[in-house]
Amino acid sequence: MSGIPPERVVVTGAGRGHGREYALAPAGERAQVVVNAPGRTAKAVTEENRANGGTAAAGPDIGSEGAAT
């Protein structure tokens, strides 16, 4: 993901698959990442992003069944 300006990135579906990869890729690009995924999954991806040198935060689980929209 070279070329990402040092901005903020919001990744939905970041718990697994392509979403997870998109959430982890900006770690070395100085981008701040908001990870949206169900519960503990968001926390795990956030921690992995931080371990790789990124800045990340888990966002609200807005895609879950029963979540307020």
PDB file of N, CA, C, O and CB in Angstrom:
ATOM      1  N   MET A   1       0.828  -1.187   0.000  1.00  0.00           N
ATOM      2  CA  MET A   1       0.000   0.000   0.000  1.00  0.00           C
ATOM      3  C   MET A   1       0.869   1.246   0.000  1.00  0.00           C
ATOM      4  O   MET A   1       0.501   2.262   0.590  1.00  0.00           O
ATOM      5  CB  MET A   1      -0.941   0.001   1.203  1.00  0.00           C
ATOM      6  N   SER A   2       1.961   1.179  -0.623  1.00  0.00           N
ATOM      7  CA  SER A   2       2.851   2.324  -0.698  1.00  0.00           C
ATOM      8  C   SER A   2       2.125   3.486  -1.359  1.00  0.00           C
ATOM      9  O   SER A   2       1.319   3.298  -2.270  1.00  0.00           O
ATOM     10  CB  SER A   2       4.138   1.971  -1.471  1.00  0.00           C
ATOM     11  N   GLY A   3       2.421   4.671  -0.892  1.00  0.00           N
ATOM     12  CA  GLY A   3       1.788   5.840  -1.465  1.00  0.00           C
ATOM     13  C   GLY A   3       0.625   6.368  -0.651  1.00  0.00           C
ATOM     14  O   GLY A   3       0.054   7.401  -1.000  1.00  0.00           O
ATOM     15  N   ILE A   4       0.260   5.689   0.421  1.00  0.00           N
ATOM     16  CA  ILE A   4      -0.817   6.189   1.272  1.00  0.00           C
ATOM     17  C   ILE A   4      -0.285   7.395   2.029  1.00  0.00           C
ATOM     18  O   ILE A   4       0.738   7.301   2.707  1.00  0.00           O
ATOM     19  CB  ILE A   4      -1.338   5.082   2.258  1.00  0.00           C
ATOM     20  N   PRO A   5      -0.976   8.538   1.918  1.00  0.00           N
ATOM     21  CA  PRO A   5      -0.516   9.692   2.698  1.00  0.00           C
ATOM     22  C   PRO A   5      -0.718   9.422   4.184  1.00  0.00           C
ATOM     23  O   PRO A   5      -1.554   8.596   4.551  1.00  0.00           O
ATOM     24  CB  PRO A   5      -1.267  10.983   2.274  1.00  0.00           C
ATOM     25  N   PRO A   6       0.021  10.094   5.030  1.00  0.00           N
ATOM     26  CA  PRO A   6      -0.130   9.861   6.473  1.00  0.00           C
ATOM     27  C   PRO A   6      -1.453  10.414   6.964  1.00  0.00           C
ATOM     28  O   PRO A   6      -1.495  11.466   7.603  1.00  0.00           O
ATOM     29  CB  PRO A   6       1.032  10.500   7.254  1.00  0.00           C
ATOM     30  N   GLU A   7      -2.508   9.723   6.675  1.00  0.00           N
ATOM     31  CA  GLU A   7      -3.869  10.139   6.985  1.00  0.00           C
ATOM     32  C   GLU A   7      -4.535   9.109   7.880  1.00  0.00           C
ATOM     33  O   GLU A   7      -3.870   8.321   8.552  1.00  0.00           O
ATOM     34  CB  GLU A   7      -4.686  10.344   5.698  1.00  0.00           C
ATOM     35  N   ARG A   8      -5.839   9.130   7.876  1.00  0.00           N
ATOM     36  CA  ARG A   8      -6.628   8.161   8.635  1.00  0.00           C
ATOM     37  C   ARG A   8      -7.314   7.210   7.675  1.00  0.00           C
ATOM     38  O   ARG A   8      -7.804   7.612   6.620  1.00  0.00           O
ATOM     39  CB  ARG A   8      -7.669   8.870   9.535  1.00  0.00           C
ATOM     40  N   VAL A   9      -7.341   5.951   8.053  1.00  0.00           N
ATOM     41  CA  VAL A   9      -7.968   4.921   7.244  1.00  0.00           C
ATOM     42  C   VAL A   9      -8.983   4.201   8.107  1.00  0.00           C
ATOM     43  O   VAL A   9      -8.668   3.787   9.223  1.00  0.00           O
ATOM     44  CB  VAL A   9      -6.917   3.930   6.663  1.00  0.00           C
ATOM     45  N   VAL A  10     -10.216   4.047   7.596  1.00  0.00           N
ATOM     46  CA  VAL A  10     -11.242   3.281   8.294  1.00  0.00           C
ATOM     47  C   VAL A  10     -11.458   2.014   7.494  1.00  0.00           C
ATOM     48  O   VAL A  10     -11.752   2.072   6.300  1.00  0.00           O
ATOM     49  CB  VAL A  10     -12.580   4.096   8.463  1.00  0.00           C
ATOM     50  N   VAL A  11     -11.314   0.868   8.144  1.00  0.00           N
ATOM     51  CA  VAL A  11     -11.460  -0.410   7.447  1.00  0.00           C
ATOM     52  C   VAL A  11     -12.602  -1.184   8.089  1.00  0.00           C
ATOM     53  O   VAL A  11     -12.534  -1.543   9.264  1.00  0.00           O
ATOM     54  CB  VAL A  11     -10.133  -1.236   7.488  1.00  0.00           C
ATOM     55  N   THR A  12     -13.654  -1.441   7.312  1.00  0.00           N
ATOM     56  CA  THR A  12     -14.752  -2.263   7.798  1.00  0.00           C
ATOM     57  C   THR A  12     -14.487  -3.704   7.380  1.00  0.00           C
ATOM     58  O   THR A  12     -13.796  -3.949   6.392  1.00  0.00           O
ATOM     59  CB  THR A  12     -16.127  -1.757   7.252  1.00  0.00           C
ATOM     60  N   GLY A  13     -15.026  -4.637   8.115  1.00  0.00           N
ATOM     61  CA  GLY A  13     -14.772  -6.040   7.810  1.00  0.00           C
ATOM     62  C   GLY A  13     -13.318  -6.410   8.024  1.00  0.00           C
ATOM     63  O   GLY A  13     -12.773  -7.251   7.309  1.00  0.00           O
ATOM     64  N   ALA A  14     -12.684  -5.777   9.016  1.00  0.00           N
ATOM     65  CA  ALA A  14     -11.249  -5.932   9.219  1.00  0.00           C
ATOM     66  C   ALA A  14     -10.868  -7.154  10.040  1.00  0.00           C
ATOM     67  O   ALA A  14      -9.694  -7.330  10.368  1.00  0.00           O
ATOM     68  CB  ALA A  14     -10.710  -4.718   9.878  1.00  0.00           C
ATOM     69  N   GLY A  15     -11.806  -7.976  10.369  1.00  0.00           N
ATOM     70  CA  GLY A  15     -11.514  -9.123  11.223  1.00  0.00           C
ATOM     71  C   GLY A  15     -10.801 -10.266  10.543  1.00  0.00           C
ATOM     72  O   GLY A  15     -10.087 -11.027  11.197  1.00  0.00           O
ATOM     73  N   ARG A  16     -10.978 -10.404   9.237  1.00  0.00           N
ATOM     74  CA  ARG A  16     -10.344 -11.517   8.531  1.00  0.00           C
ATOM     75  C   ARG A  16     -10.297 -11.229   7.039  1.00  0.00           C
ATOM     76  O   ARG A  16     -10.894 -10.266   6.557  1.00  0.00           O
ATOM     77  CB  ARG A  16     -11.097 -12.838   8.800  1.00  0.00           C
ATOM     78  N   GLY A  17      -9.599 -12.051   6.341  1.00  0.00           N
ATOM     79  CA  GLY A  17      -9.520 -11.948   4.884  1.00  0.00           C
ATOM     80  C   GLY A  17      -8.916 -10.657   4.393  1.00  0.00           C
ATOM     81  O   GLY A  17      -7.976 -10.127   4.985  1.00  0.00           O
ATOM     82  N   HIS A  18      -9.474 -10.146   3.286  1.00  0.00           N
ATOM     83  CA  HIS A  18      -8.941  -8.928   2.680  1.00  0.00           C
ATOM     84  C   HIS A  18      -9.049  -7.734   3.616  1.00  0.00           C
ATOM     85  O   HIS A  18      -8.134  -6.911   3.668  1.00  0.00           O
ATOM     86  CB  HIS A  18      -9.666  -8.630   1.383  1.00  0.00           C
ATOM     87  N   GLY A  19     -10.148  -7.621   4.358  1.00  0.00           N
ATOM     88  CA  GLY A  19     -10.313  -6.512   5.289  1.00  0.00           C
ATOM     89  C   GLY A  19      -9.200  -6.467   6.320  1.00  0.00           C
ATOM     90  O   GLY A  19      -8.687  -5.397   6.647  1.00  0.00           O
ATOM     91  N   ARG A  20      -8.830  -7.630   6.829  1.00  0.00           N
ATOM     92  CA  ARG A  20      -7.748  -7.709   7.814  1.00  0.00           C
ATOM     93  C   ARG A  20      -6.439  -7.244   7.199  1.00  0.00           C
ATOM     94  O   ARG A  20      -5.691  -6.484   7.814  1.00  0.00           O
ATOM     95  CB  ARG A  20      -7.602  -9.146   8.352  1.00  0.00           C
ATOM     96  N   GLU A  21      -6.164  -7.701   5.985  1.00  0.00           N
ATOM     97  CA  GLU A  21      -4.926  -7.307   5.299  1.00  0.00           C
ATOM     98  C   GLU A  21      -4.904  -5.800   5.042  1.00  0.00           C
ATOM     99  O   GLU A  21      -3.866  -5.159   5.201  1.00  0.00           O
ATOM    100  CB  GLU A  21      -4.777  -8.076   3.967  1.00  0.00           C
ATOM    101  N   TYR A  22      -6.040  -5.237   4.647  1.00  0.00           N
ATOM    102  CA  TYR A  22      -6.108  -3.787   4.425  1.00  0.00           C
ATOM    103  C   TYR A  22      -5.917  -3.017   5.729  1.00  0.00           C
ATOM    104  O   TYR A  22      -5.376  -1.911   5.722  1.00  0.00           O
ATOM    105  CB  TYR A  22      -7.450  -3.406   3.786  1.00  0.00           C
ATOM    106  N   ALA A  23      -6.351  -3.586   6.834  1.00  0.00           N
ATOM    107  CA  ALA A  23      -6.185  -2.920   8.130  1.00  0.00           C
ATOM    108  C   ALA A  23      -4.736  -2.980   8.611  1.00  0.00           C
ATOM    109  O   ALA A  23      -4.281  -2.071   9.305  1.00  0.00           O
ATOM    110  CB  ALA A  23      -7.106  -3.558   9.174  1.00  0.00           C
ATOM    111  N   LEU A  24      -4.013  -4.029   8.255  1.00  0.00           N
ATOM    112  CA  LEU A  24      -2.625  -4.180   8.706  1.00  0.00           C
ATOM    113  C   LEU A  24      -1.619  -3.487   7.787  1.00  0.00           C
ATOM    114  O   LEU A  24      -0.556  -3.073   8.249  1.00  0.00           O
ATOM    115  CB  LEU A  24      -2.280  -5.647   8.811  1.00  0.00           C
ATOM    116  N   ALA A  25      -1.927  -3.356   6.516  1.00  0.00           N
ATOM    117  CA  ALA A  25      -0.978  -2.813   5.545  1.00  0.00           C
ATOM    118  C   ALA A  25      -0.487  -1.399   5.860  1.00  0.00           C
ATOM    119  O   ALA A  25       0.698  -1.131   5.663  1.00  0.00           O
ATOM    120  CB  ALA A  25      -1.605  -2.816   4.198  1.00  0.00           C
ATOM    121  N   PRO A  26      -1.332  -0.478   6.339  1.00  0.00           N
ATOM    122  CA  PRO A  26      -0.849   0.892   6.571  1.00  0.00           C
ATOM    123  C   PRO A  26       0.057   1.056   7.788  1.00  0.00           C
ATOM    124  O   PRO A  26       0.493   2.173   8.065  1.00  0.00           O
ATOM    125  CB  PRO A  26      -2.015   1.801   6.722  1.00  0.00           C
ATOM    126  N   ALA A  27       0.353   0.004   8.513  1.00  0.00           N
ATOM    127  CA  ALA A  27       1.161   0.112   9.741  1.00  0.00           C
ATOM    128  C   ALA A  27       2.485   0.827   9.496  1.00  0.00           C
ATOM    129  O   ALA A  27       2.916   1.628  10.326  1.00  0.00           O
ATOM    130  CB  ALA A  27       1.430  -1.275  10.317  1.00  0.00           C
ATOM    131  N   GLY A  28       3.121   0.554   8.395  1.00  0.00           N
ATOM    132  CA  GLY A  28       4.404   1.178   8.110  1.00  0.00           C
ATOM    133  C   GLY A  28       4.303   2.464   7.303  1.00  0.00           C
ATOM    134  O   GLY A  28       5.321   3.059   6.949  1.00  0.00           O
ATOM    135  N   GLU A  29       3.089   2.890   7.014  1.00  0.00           N
ATOM    136  CA  GLU A  29       2.868   4.066   6.173  1.00  0.00           C
ATOM    137  C   GLU A  29       2.465   5.310   6.957  1.00  0.00           C
ATOM    138  O   GLU A  29       2.079   6.314   6.357  1.00  0.00           O
ATOM    139  CB  GLU A  29       1.814   3.764   5.156  1.00  0.00           C
ATOM    140  N   ARG A  30       2.548   5.264   8.273  1.00  0.00           N
ATOM    141  CA  ARG A  30       2.202   6.375   9.162  1.00  0.00           C
ATOM    142  C   ARG A  30       0.724   6.728   9.160  1.00  0.00           C
ATOM    143  O   ARG A  30       0.351   7.788   9.663  1.00  0.00           O
ATOM    144  CB  ARG A  30       2.989   7.581   8.781  1.00  0.00           C
ATOM    145  N   ALA A  31      -0.123   5.877   8.612  1.00  0.00           N
ATOM    146  CA  ALA A  31      -1.557   6.142   8.623  1.00  0.00           C
ATOM    147  C   ALA A  31      -2.150   5.693   9.957  1.00  0.00           C
ATOM    148  O   ALA A  31      -1.684   4.729  10.565  1.00  0.00           O
ATOM    149  CB  ALA A  31      -2.261   5.424   7.441  1.00  0.00           C
ATOM    150  N   GLN A  32      -3.163   6.392  10.393  1.00  0.00           N
ATOM    151  CA  GLN A  32      -3.900   5.994  11.586  1.00  0.00           C
ATOM    152  C   GLN A  32      -5.080   5.149  11.110  1.00  0.00           C
ATOM    153  O   GLN A  32      -5.826   5.561  10.222  1.00  0.00           O
ATOM    154  CB  GLN A  32      -4.378   7.250  12.431  1.00  0.00           C
ATOM    155  N   VAL A  33      -5.245   3.982  11.695  1.00  0.00           N
ATOM    156  CA  VAL A  33      -6.259   3.041  11.233  1.00  0.00           C
ATOM    157  C   VAL A  33      -7.341   2.859  12.292  1.00  0.00           C
ATOM    158  O   VAL A  33      -7.049   2.650  13.469  1.00  0.00           O
ATOM    159  CB  VAL A  33      -5.620   1.688  10.885  1.00  0.00           C
ATOM    160  N   VAL A  34      -8.592   2.942  11.854  1.00  0.00           N
ATOM    161  CA  VAL A  34      -9.716   2.578  12.705  1.00  0.00           C
ATOM    162  C   VAL A  34     -10.214   1.240  12.188  1.00  0.00           C
ATOM    163  O   VAL A  34     -10.609   1.114  11.029  1.00  0.00           O
ATOM    164  CB  VAL A  34     -10.859   3.681  12.697  1.00  0.00           C
ATOM    165  N   VAL A  35     -10.189   0.243  13.062  1.00  0.00           N
ATOM    166  CA  VAL A  35     -10.550  -1.124  12.703  1.00  0.00           C
ATOM    167  C   VAL A  35     -11.986  -1.394  13.131  1.00  0.00           C
ATOM    168  O   VAL A  35     -12.323  -1.260  14.307  1.00  0.00           O
ATOM    169  CB  VAL A  35      -9.581  -2.145  13.353  1.00  0.00           C
ATOM    170  N   ASN A  36     -12.832  -1.775  12.177  1.00  0.00           N
ATOM    171  CA  ASN A  36     -14.203  -2.143  12.495  1.00  0.00           C
ATOM    172  C   ASN A  36     -14.370  -3.633  12.232  1.00  0.00           C
ATOM    173  O   ASN A  36     -14.283  -4.091  11.093  1.00  0.00           O
ATOM    174  CB  ASN A  36     -15.225  -1.305  11.663  1.00  0.00           C
ATOM    175  N   ALA A  37     -14.606  -4.370  13.289  1.00  0.00           N
ATOM    176  CA  ALA A  37     -14.825  -5.810  13.216  1.00  0.00           C
ATOM    177  C   ALA A  37     -15.501  -6.211  14.525  1.00  0.00           C
ATOM    178  O   ALA A  37     -15.464  -5.449  15.491  1.00  0.00           O
ATOM    179  CB  ALA A  37     -13.467  -6.607  12.983  1.00  0.00           C
ATOM    180  N   PRO A  38     -16.114  -7.383  14.572  1.00  0.00           N
ATOM    181  CA  PRO A  38     -16.783  -7.804  15.796  1.00  0.00           C
ATOM    182  C   PRO A  38     -15.827  -7.931  16.986  1.00  0.00           C
ATOM    183  O   PRO A  38     -14.766  -8.547  16.885  1.00  0.00           O
ATOM    184  CB  PRO A  38     -17.479  -9.121  15.564  1.00  0.00           C
ATOM    185  N   GLY A  39     -16.223  -7.339  18.104  1.00  0.00           N
ATOM    186  CA  GLY A  39     -15.590  -7.464  19.408  1.00  0.00           C
ATOM    187  C   GLY A  39     -14.106  -7.716  19.501  1.00  0.00           C
ATOM    188  O   GLY A  39     -13.291  -6.862  19.152  1.00  0.00           O
ATOM    189  N   ARG A  40     -13.765  -8.897  19.975  1.00  0.00           N
ATOM    190  CA  ARG A  40     -12.357  -9.247  20.215  1.00  0.00           C
ATOM    191  C   ARG A  40     -11.528  -9.268  18.945  1.00  0.00           C
ATOM    192  O   ARG A  40     -10.314  -9.072  18.987  1.00  0.00           O
ATOM    193  CB  ARG A  40     -12.268 -10.593  20.885  1.00  0.00           C
ATOM    194  N   THR A  41     -12.177  -9.503  17.822  1.00  0.00           N
ATOM    195  CA  THR A  41     -11.455  -9.535  16.557  1.00  0.00           C
ATOM    196  C   THR A  41     -10.860  -8.169  16.255  1.00  0.00           C
ATOM    197  O   THR A  41      -9.708  -8.080  15.832  1.00  0.00           O
ATOM    198  CB  THR A  41     -12.378  -9.979  15.416  1.00  0.00           C
ATOM    199  N   ALA A  42     -11.628  -7.103  16.463  1.00  0.00           N
ATOM    200  CA  ALA A  42     -11.125  -5.743  16.239  1.00  0.00           C
ATOM    201  C   ALA A  42      -9.941  -5.460  17.155  1.00  0.00           C
ATOM    202  O   ALA A  42      -8.949  -4.866  16.732  1.00  0.00           O
ATOM    203  CB  ALA A  42     -12.242  -4.700  16.472  1.00  0.00           C
ATOM    204  N   LYS A  43     -10.047  -5.882  18.390  1.00  0.00           N
ATOM    205  CA  LYS A  43      -8.956  -5.656  19.338  1.00  0.00           C
ATOM    206  C   LYS A  43      -7.695  -6.394  18.892  1.00  0.00           C
ATOM    207  O   LYS A  43      -6.598  -5.839  18.968  1.00  0.00           O
ATOM    208  CB  LYS A  43      -9.368  -6.110  20.752  1.00  0.00           C
ATOM    209  N   ALA A  44      -7.837  -7.626  18.433  1.00  0.00           N
ATOM    210  CA  ALA A  44      -6.687  -8.421  18.000  1.00  0.00           C
ATOM    211  C   ALA A  44      -6.003  -7.790  16.788  1.00  0.00           C
ATOM    212  O   ALA A  44      -4.775  -7.721  16.740  1.00  0.00           O
ATOM    213  CB  ALA A  44      -7.124  -9.854  17.669  1.00  0.00           C
ATOM    214  N   VAL A  45      -6.786  -7.330  15.810  1.00  0.00           N
ATOM    215  CA  VAL A  45      -6.204  -6.707  14.620  1.00  0.00           C
ATOM    216  C   VAL A  45      -5.538  -5.381  14.996  1.00  0.00           C
ATOM    217  O   VAL A  45      -4.477  -5.043  14.472  1.00  0.00           O
ATOM    218  CB  VAL A  45      -7.290  -6.480  13.532  1.00  0.00           C
ATOM    219  N   THR A  46      -6.170  -4.628  15.912  1.00  0.00           N
ATOM    220  CA  THR A  46      -5.594  -3.373  16.387  1.00  0.00           C
ATOM    221  C   THR A  46      -4.249  -3.613  17.059  1.00  0.00           C
ATOM    222  O   THR A  46      -3.283  -2.896  16.800  1.00  0.00           O
ATOM    223  CB  THR A  46      -6.551  -2.677  17.357  1.00  0.00           C
ATOM    224  N   GLU A  47      -4.189  -4.618  17.916  1.00  0.00           N
ATOM    225  CA  GLU A  47      -2.938  -4.938  18.610  1.00  0.00           C
ATOM    226  C   GLU A  47      -1.860  -5.389  17.632  1.00  0.00           C
ATOM    227  O   GLU A  47      -0.691  -5.040  17.794  1.00  0.00           O
ATOM    228  CB  GLU A  47      -3.174  -6.026  19.660  1.00  0.00           C
ATOM    229  N   GLU A  48      -2.246  -6.162  16.619  1.00  0.00           N
ATOM    230  CA  GLU A  48      -1.269  -6.613  15.625  1.00  0.00           C
ATOM    231  C   GLU A  48      -0.745  -5.427  14.810  1.00  0.00           C
ATOM    232  O   GLU A  48       0.444  -5.360  14.495  1.00  0.00           O
ATOM    233  CB  GLU A  48      -1.898  -7.671  14.688  1.00  0.00           C
ATOM    234  N   ASN A  49      -1.631  -4.500  14.474  1.00  0.00           N
ATOM    235  CA  ASN A  49      -1.221  -3.310  13.747  1.00  0.00           C
ATOM    236  C   ASN A  49      -0.213  -2.512  14.570  1.00  0.00           C
ATOM    237  O   ASN A  49       0.811  -2.078  14.043  1.00  0.00           O
ATOM    238  CB  ASN A  49      -2.442  -2.443  13.398  1.00  0.00           C
ATOM    239  N   ARG A  50      -0.493  -2.317  15.841  1.00  0.00           N
ATOM    240  CA  ARG A  50       0.410  -1.581  16.727  1.00  0.00           C
ATOM    241  C   ARG A  50       1.750  -2.303  16.872  1.00  0.00           C
ATOM    242  O   ARG A  50       2.801  -1.663  16.915  1.00  0.00           O
ATOM    243  CB  ARG A  50      -0.236  -1.388  18.105  1.00  0.00           C
ATOM    244  N   ALA A  51       1.712  -3.627  16.946  1.00  0.00           N
ATOM    245  CA  ALA A  51       2.946  -4.408  17.082  1.00  0.00           C
ATOM    246  C   ALA A  51       3.839  -4.246  15.851  1.00  0.00           C
ATOM    247  O   ALA A  51       5.058  -4.393  15.933  1.00  0.00           O
ATOM    248  CB  ALA A  51       2.618  -5.895  17.302  1.00  0.00           C
ATOM    249  N   ASN A  52       3.215  -3.943  14.711  1.00  0.00           N
ATOM    250  CA  ASN A  52       3.965  -3.737  13.464  1.00  0.00           C
ATOM    251  C   ASN A  52       4.335  -2.278  13.256  1.00  0.00           C
ATOM    252  O   ASN A  52       4.761  -1.898  12.166  1.00  0.00           O
ATOM    253  CB  ASN A  52       3.156  -4.230  12.275  1.00  0.00           C
ATOM    254  N   GLY A  53       4.178  -1.455  14.287  1.00  0.00           N
ATOM    255  CA  GLY A  53       4.589  -0.059  14.208  1.00  0.00           C
ATOM    256  C   GLY A  53       3.508   0.919  13.822  1.00  0.00           C
ATOM    257  O   GLY A  53       3.788   2.103  13.637  1.00  0.00           O
ATOM    258  N   GLY A  54       2.274   0.455  13.695  1.00  0.00           N
ATOM    259  CA  GLY A  54       1.192   1.338  13.283  1.00  0.00           C
ATOM    260  C   GLY A  54       0.485   2.011  14.441  1.00  0.00           C
ATOM    261  O   GLY A  54       0.778   1.750  15.608  1.00  0.00           O
ATOM    262  N   THR A  55      -0.439   2.868  14.103  1.00  0.00           N
ATOM    263  CA  THR A  55      -1.309   3.527  15.062  1.00  0.00           C
ATOM    264  C   THR A  55      -2.719   3.075  14.722  1.00  0.00           C
ATOM    265  O   THR A  55      -3.199   3.325  13.616  1.00  0.00           O
ATOM    266  CB  THR A  55      -1.163   5.106  15.020  1.00  0.00           C
ATOM    267  N   ALA A  56      -3.381   2.417  15.651  1.00  0.00           N
ATOM    268  CA  ALA A  56      -4.696   1.869  15.358  1.00  0.00           C
ATOM    269  C   ALA A  56      -5.608   1.953  16.565  1.00  0.00           C
ATOM    270  O   ALA A  56      -5.158   2.007  17.709  1.00  0.00           O
ATOM    271  CB  ALA A  56      -4.578   0.432  14.894  1.00  0.00           C
ATOM    272  N   ALA A  57      -6.905   1.962  16.281  1.00  0.00           N
ATOM    273  CA  ALA A  57      -7.922   1.941  17.321  1.00  0.00           C
ATOM    274  C   ALA A  57      -9.081   1.091  16.836  1.00  0.00           C
ATOM    275  O   ALA A  57      -9.387   1.066  15.644  1.00  0.00           O
ATOM    276  CB  ALA A  57      -8.393   3.378  17.685  1.00  0.00           C
ATOM    277  N   ALA A  58      -9.716   0.407  17.748  1.00  0.00           N
ATOM    278  CA  ALA A  58     -10.898  -0.382  17.411  1.00  0.00           C
ATOM    279  C   ALA A  58     -12.097   0.554  17.404  1.00  0.00           C
ATOM    280  O   ALA A  58     -12.346   1.266  18.377  1.00  0.00           O
ATOM    281  CB  ALA A  58     -11.109  -1.567  18.419  1.00  0.00           C
ATOM    282  N   GLY A  59     -12.836   0.548  16.304  1.00  0.00           N
ATOM    283  CA  GLY A  59     -14.029   1.378  16.198  1.00  0.00           C
ATOM    284  C   GLY A  59     -15.230   0.636  16.743  1.00  0.00           C
ATOM    285  O   GLY A  59     -15.128  -0.527  17.133  1.00  0.00           O
ATOM    286  N   PRO A  60     -16.366   1.310  16.770  1.00  0.00           N
ATOM    287  CA  PRO A  60     -17.584   0.656  17.237  1.00  0.00           C
ATOM    288  C   PRO A  60     -17.969  -0.473  16.289  1.00  0.00           C
ATOM    289  O   PRO A  60     -17.725  -0.393  15.085  1.00  0.00           O
ATOM    290  CB  PRO A  60     -18.735   1.673  17.362  1.00  0.00           C
ATOM    291  N   ASP A  61     -18.558  -1.499  16.823  1.00  0.00           N
ATOM    292  CA  ASP A  61     -18.970  -2.659  16.027  1.00  0.00           C
ATOM    293  C   ASP A  61     -20.296  -2.328  15.349  1.00  0.00           C
ATOM    294  O   ASP A  61     -21.346  -2.822  15.760  1.00  0.00           O
ATOM    295  CB  ASP A  61     -19.099  -3.949  16.917  1.00  0.00           C
ATOM    296  N   ILE A  62     -20.250  -1.497  14.317  1.00  0.00           N
ATOM    297  CA  ILE A  62     -21.472  -1.011  13.700  1.00  0.00           C
ATOM    298  C   ILE A  62     -22.122  -2.004  12.739  1.00  0.00           C
ATOM    299  O   ILE A  62     -23.245  -1.780  12.287  1.00  0.00           O
ATOM    300  CB  ILE A  62     -21.184   0.253  12.979  1.00  0.00           C
ATOM    301  N   GLY A  63     -21.438  -3.083  12.426  1.00  0.00           N
ATOM    302  CA  GLY A  63     -21.990  -4.037  11.477  1.00  0.00           C
ATOM    303  C   GLY A  63     -22.614  -5.264  12.113  1.00  0.00           C
ATOM    304  O   GLY A  63     -23.112  -6.135  11.400  1.00  0.00           O
ATOM    305  N   SER A  64     -22.601  -5.358  13.434  1.00  0.00           N
ATOM    306  CA  SER A  64     -23.105  -6.552  14.090  1.00  0.00           C
ATOM    307  C   SER A  64     -24.612  -6.574  14.150  1.00  0.00           C
ATOM    308  O   SER A  64     -25.280  -5.541  14.184  1.00  0.00           O
ATOM    309  CB  SER A  64     -22.543  -6.659  15.471  1.00  0.00           C
ATOM    310  N   GLU A  65     -25.115  -7.769  14.163  1.00  0.00           N
ATOM    311  CA  GLU A  65     -26.552  -7.955  14.328  1.00  0.00           C
ATOM    312  C   GLU A  65     -26.974  -7.372  15.673  1.00  0.00           C
ATOM    313  O   GLU A  65     -26.368  -7.664  16.704  1.00  0.00           O
ATOM    314  CB  GLU A  65     -26.937  -9.461  14.230  1.00  0.00           C
ATOM    315  N   GLY A  66     -27.998  -6.560  15.651  1.00  0.00           N
ATOM    316  CA  GLY A  66     -28.496  -5.973  16.880  1.00  0.00           C
ATOM    317  C   GLY A  66     -27.835  -4.671  17.265  1.00  0.00           C
ATOM    318  O   GLY A  66     -28.242  -4.044  18.243  1.00  0.00           O
ATOM    319  N   ALA A  67     -26.826  -4.245  16.523  1.00  0.00           N
ATOM    320  CA  ALA A  67     -26.156  -2.984  16.841  1.00  0.00           C
ATOM    321  C   ALA A  67     -27.029  -1.823  16.405  1.00  0.00           C
ATOM    322  O   ALA A  67     -27.762  -1.926  15.422  1.00  0.00           O
ATOM    323  CB  ALA A  67     -24.768  -2.904  16.162  1.00  0.00           C
ATOM    324  N   ALA A  68     -26.954  -0.736  17.122  1.00  0.00           N
ATOM    325  CA  ALA A  68     -27.708   0.464  16.761  1.00  0.00           C
ATOM    326  C   ALA A  68     -27.132   1.041  15.480  1.00  0.00           C
ATOM    327  O   ALA A  68     -25.914   1.116  15.316  1.00  0.00           O
ATOM    328  CB  ALA A  68     -27.674   1.517  17.904  1.00  0.00           C
ATOM    329  N   THR A  69     -28.004   1.446  14.583  1.00  0.00           N
ATOM    330  CA  THR A  69     -27.548   2.055  13.324  1.00  0.00           C
ATOM    331  C   THR A  69     -28.155   3.413  13.154  1.00  0.00           C
ATOM    332  O   THR A  69     -27.894   4.086  12.157  1.00  0.00           O
ATOM    333  CB  THR A  69     -27.897   1.177  12.124  1.00  0.00           C
TER     334      THR A  69
END
